[in-house]
Amino acid sequence: MKRNIAALEARRRGEEQRASIQEKAAEAITRFTGSMRFVYLHMLLFGAWVAINLGVIPGVKPFDPTFVILATWASVEAIFLSTFVLISQNRAAAAADKRADLDLQISLLAEHEITKLVQLNLELAQHLGIRKAGDPVLDDIARDVAPEAVLDEIEQQDRRSEP
C-alpha cells in the first residue's frame, strides 16, 4: 500500500512539474479566487468603492457616482475568473480521465484474474471429485468476458434509453 501511495504521489508531482507556466498560473489564480481571502478582499474593495461613491466618506470626492466603472470592472473580472476556472477544470478533468482509465485497467485485470482462479478451482474440484453445488452463478463467473462485449452492451443500452 505504501508503495502504491508513493507511486501516486510521485506521478502527481511529475504532472505538476510538467504543467505549463500558463496552467500553473491559472491554477494559482483559481486557488486564490476560491478562497475566503479573495472574498474578504472584494468585500473591502467593493465596500470602499460604494462608500466613496455614495459620498459617505468625508473629504473623498466620488469618482464613480453611477457605479458604471464598478460594474464594468466586475464584469471584466468575472470573464477572466470564469476562464481561469474553466482552464483548471479542464486540467482536472484530464487527470480524472487518466484515473478512470487506470481504474478500468485494474478492474479488467482483476476480472480476468478472478475468472482464471474460479476456472482453476472448478478444475481442482472436478479432479478431486467434488461436485458443483449446482450454482448457475459459477458458470457465469467461470466464463471469460471480453471487455469489448461489455462496452458494446453498455452502448446498446444507452442508445435504447435515449429519447
N, C-alpha and C positions, 0 to 999 in steps of 0.2 A: 504494500500500500504506500509506504514512504517513497519507494522508487517511482511509482506512478504519479504521486503528487509532485515530486521533484521534476519529473519529466514534463508535466503540465505547466509548472511554474517556469521552467526553462523555455518552453515553447512560447508562453505568453511574453516573457522578457524579450525573446528574439523577435516576435512580431512587433512589439513596441519599438524596438530599436530599428526595425526595417521600415517603420512608418515614415512617410514623407514629412517634411517640415510643415507643409500645409495641413496635413492630417493631425499632427501634434498640436499645431496652433488651434485648429478647430476644436480638438478635444479639450484643450486647456480653457478656451473661451466657454465652451459648453459646460464644463465642470464649474467654472466660476459663476456663470449666469444661472446655474441651477442651485445656487447656494443662498443661504439667508443673508450673507454679507451683501450680495447683489441686491436683494430686496431692501435691506436697510439703506444701502447707498442710494437707491432710487427713491425711497421714501424721503430721505434727506434732500436730495436734489429737487425732486418734484415739489416737495413741501415748501422749500425755499423759493423756488420759481413762482409758485402760486402766491405765496405770501408777499413776495416783492411786487408782483404784477397786480395784486389787489390793493396795493398801497398800504399794507398793514405795517410794514417796517418803516419807521420814520427816518427821513434823510436819504432813503434809497428810492430813486426815481424808477417807476415801472418802464420796462423796455419791451414788454410783450403783453399789452393790456387785453388783447383779443385772444391770446393763447394760441395763435396760429403757428408761431415758431415752435412752441412746445409740442403741438400736435404733429407738426412735420418731423421734428426730432424723434418723437416716439414712433412714428410710422416707419421712418428710415431704420431706426434701431430694431424694430420688430422684423423688418425684412431681413436684415443681416443676421439677427439671432435665429430666426427660423431656418435660414440657410445653414448656419453652423450646426444647429440641431440635426438637420437632415443629413449633413455630412457625417456626423457622429453616429447617427442611426444606421446609415449605410455601412459604415465600418463594423458596427456591432452586428448587423445582420449577416455580413460576410463571415464574421467569426462564428456566429451561431450556425450558419450553413456548414462550416467546417466541422463543428462539434456534432451536428446532426449526421453528417456523413460518417464520422468516426463511430458514433453510436450505432448506426446502421451496419457498418462493417463488423463491429464487435457482436451485435445481435445475430447477424448471419453466420458468423464463425461459431458462436455458441450454439445456434440451432443445428448446424452441421455436426458439431462435436457431440451434442446430446443425442442426435439421431444415430450416430455411429455407436455410441455407448448403449443405447437401447437395443440396436441390432445385435451387438456383441452379447448383451445379457440374454436376449432371446435365444441366440445360438447356444450359449452356455446352458441355459435351461433345457433346451431341446437335447443337447448332448448328455446332460445328466438325467434325462428322462422326467423332468419336471414339466407338468402340463401347464399351459397358459390358463389363467383364470377365466378365459372367455371374455376378457375385457376388449370391446371393439376399439377402445381408445388406443390400445397398444399397437394395433395395426396402423393406425393413423400416425402415431408417434414414430414408428419404425420406418415410415416412408420418407425418403429424402424429398425435400421440397425445393424446387428451383426458385430463386428469388425473382426471376423474370415472370414466372407464373403468378406469383403473389402480386407483383406490381401490375400485371395485366388485369388481374381480377379487381384490384382496387380502382384502376382507371375505368373499367367497365361499370362498376358500381357508382362511381362518381358521375359518369355520363347518364346513367339511368336516373339518378337523383336530381339532375339539372332540370330546371323548369322549361 
